[in-house]
């Protein structure tokens, strides 16, 4: 094949220039990475979680390095919707990249209100509903591990917006396919997975937990096999696009997730190790598609032979 493959993919009403996204919570809103990353070359930027009012997050220490990954217990710290709208959306508007706002909340009404307020904002292209964060005591994973609770959040957000609605799944459940089906039945246009796995680390000299909150979310290459398995299971259980994430560090990892059924992939923890990771994944994925003689990168989606 001599021409360049079509790298675009479709998520809900969005047509993305390529399948590579940023994972929420690892890229802020992109401004901090602008010296290293050409945001206009990304499929989309997924923002850090945005709550209706300022959210202080958890006490320190709240990050601990682990073998092949890291634990975090940031706790969705953010300045709130008003600051995000004025500061971050204003800057993102200049970057020629689709913006997916990650929505966080303590209550169903808070999730829905953020979607309602941003529904008419042309700077926002889609929402990712975060009901899977393990680092908060109200909202987050509390909603995402119960089908009725999950459905109530998604239904409320669906009623509040006509924009593409993506819902982020927690791996800390018995059956992710059941939760995914509940999301789709409630109106989700796509699902993303996985969020972090619940874990902990101990300082044996101090005989104390390394995180102030004791437990936190494990991310990085250590969780990739688990994430890949869950993406494959969910992609075979629902009829909406799946965004895969969990330990992606290079384009070969991205290809694995797409073969397992992901329409797009999100790079997270690897951004902390090498801020140019997303660019390397975009380039490597394009080269792989070209070397395989693909006309469209979408030919990779679910092409796993079992």
N, C-alpha and C positions, 0 to 999 in steps of 0.2 A: 504494500500500500504506500503510495507516494504522498497523498494528501493528509491533512491533519484530521484526526477524528473529531466528531462533534462531542464536546465534553459536557454539554448541558444536561441537567436533570430537572425533573418537575416534582415539587412538593406542594400539594394543595393547589392554590392558584399561582404559586411562584414558579417561574422558570429561572433556575440558577445557572450561571455561566459554567460552573463545574461543581463536583460533589463535595468540595472541601470547605468545612465550616470550622468555626472556633467553638470550643466547649465553654459553656457558661461558667463564670467564676475563675477562669484562667487567663482571660484576655481583657478584663475590665470592659471598656467600650472601644478599645483599639488604640486610643491615643498614646498609651505607654509603649506600644509596639511600632508606632508609625515610622521610627527611624530604621527599622529592620524589615518591615513587612509592607508591601504594596497592597493595601486593603482592597483596591479595585480588582485584584487578581483572585480574590477569594470568592467562593460561592455565596457566602453570607457571613456576617458577624453576628454571633449570638452574645448578647450583653451579659454582664454580671446581673445577678438577681436584683430586681427592682421591687420595692415594697411601697405601699401607699404613704407611709410616714417613715422618717429616719429609723434605722434599725442598728442598734449598737454592736451587735455581734457578741461573741463569747469572750471570756477572759483569756489572757495569755498565761502560759504558752499555748499556742493553738496550731502549730505546725511541727511535725516530727518526721525526719527522713527515715525510710525503711529500706530493706533490700528490694531493689527493683521498683521503687515507688515512694509514696509519701502518705502520711496521715495528715488530714487537716480538720480543724474544728473552728473554722472562721465564724460560722453562724450567720451567714447571709448579711454581713455588715454592709450597709449602703446608706446614702444620704437621703433617700426617699424620692418619690415621683417628681415633685416640683423641681428639685435640683437636677435630677436626671433629664427632665424635659428641657430645661433651659440650657444646661451645660453640655451634656453628652450628645443629645439629639442634634443640637445646633452644630456641633463639630462633625458628627457622622454624616450630616446632610452634605458635607463638602467632599465626601470620600468615594462616591460612586460605587457603593456596595449595598446590597440588600441588608436590612436590619431586622433581626429577630429579637424581640425583647423577652427576656426571661422574667416571668412574673412570680413573685413570692408573696405570701400572706399568712396571717394568723387565723383568718376566718374565711369562709366562703365568700362573704360580701366584699372583703378586701381584694381577693383575687378578681372578682367580677368588676369591681369599681375601677381597677387599673385598666382592664380591657376596655371598659366603657369610655374612660377618659381619653384613651389613646386610639380609639377606633376611627376617629375622623382625622387623625394626624397622619399626613401623607409621608412623613419621615419614617414611619413604622410600617414594615411589610408583613410581619407575622408575630405571633406570640408563642413562646414555649412556656407551658404551665408547669412550674416546678412543685410537684407534690411528692418529691422523693428525697429531699435533703435530709440526711440523718443527724444533722448538727443543731437542730432546734427542738424545743419542747412543745411548741404549739404550731400547727400548720405542718408544712413539709411532709416528712414521711408518715406523720400521723394520719394524713389523708390518703397517701398513696399506697398504703398496705391494706386497705379495706375497699372492696368493690363498691358498696353503697356510698361511702364517703368520697371515693374517687369520682364516681359518677356525678355526685352533687356539685363538686367543684367544676368539673368539665361542663356540665349542663348550664351552670350559671354563667360561665365564661362564654359559652357558645351563644347564649341569649344576649350577651353584652357586645358581641363583635361579629362582623362579617368577614374579618381578616382570617387568613390561614391560622389554624389552631393546632399546635403541636403539644403533646403531653409527654413529660419526661417520667420514665418508669424507674422505680427502685428495684435493685437486685435483692433487697432484703425481704423477700416474700417467698412463699412456698411455690406458687405457680404464677409466673409472670404472664403467661398467655391469658389466664382468666382476667387479670387486671387490665391487660391490653384490650381485650374484647369489651370490657366495661367502658373503657375510654372511648372506643370507636362508637359503641352504641349511644354514648352520651353526646357525640358530635365532634370528636377529634378528627382532624384531617390527616394527621400523621402522628407517629409516636417516636420518641427518642430514648435510647438506652445504651449503656446503663449509667446510672448515677453511681456514686461511690459505695463500696462495701463497708459495712460497719466493722471497725477494728480498734485495736489499742496497742500501746507500747509502754514498757516499764523501764525506768532508770534503776538498775539493780544496785548502784552505789547509794542512791538516795532512798531506794525502796519506795518510790513514788511513781505514779503515772507520768508519762512524758507530756501529756496534754492536761490542761487544767480541768477540762470537762470529762476526763478519763478516757472516753471513747471518741472516735472521730471517723472520718470517711477515708478509706484506703483507695488510692488511685495509682495509675502508672502501669508499666508493662506487666507487673505481677498479676493484675486482674484481667489481662487480655483474653486468656482462654475461657474464663467464665463469661466475659462480655460477648465473645464470639458465639458461644453456645446459646446464650439467651437471645441474641439477635436472630440467630437461625431459627430458634423455636418460635419467636414472636412473628417473624416474617412469614412463617408458614401457617400462622394462626389468624392473621388479620389481612384485610384487603386494602390497607392504606400504606403509604410509604413509611419506611423505617429509617431513622437516622441512627447509625451505629457509632458507638464511642466506648473507650475503655482501653487505655494503654497503647494507643496508636502513636508510633514514633517515626514511621517512614511509609513510603508508598506501598510497599509489599503488605504491610499491615492493613492499609486501606483497601487493597485488592481483596484480601481475605474477607473483610467485612462485607464488601459488595457481593462477592461470590456467595456468601451466607445469606444474602437477601437484602442488605442495606441499599437504599437508594442514594444516600449521602453519608458522609462520615464527619465526625467532629474531633479535632485535635485539642487535647487539654493539657495534662501535666507536662508533656514534652515541651510546651512553650516555655516553661520555667528553665529547662535544661538548655534549650537552643531556641531563641526567639524567632529564628528563621524556619522552624520546622514546617509550618504550613506551606511556605513557598516550595520547600523541597518535596512535600507530598504532592502539591499541584503539578510540579514538573515531572516527578517520577510517575505519577498516575497517567499523565498525558503520554509519556514515552512508552509506558507499558501497553496502553491501548493502541498506540501506533505500531509497536513491535508485534502485537497479536493480530494486526490487520483488522481492527474493529472500525466500523463506520461510525458507531455511536458508543460512548462509554456505557450507556444504559444496557448494552448487551451483556455486561458483567453481572447485572443485578439478578441474584438468585440462580446463577449459572452453575452452582456446585453440583457435581455428579456424585450421587450416593448409591 
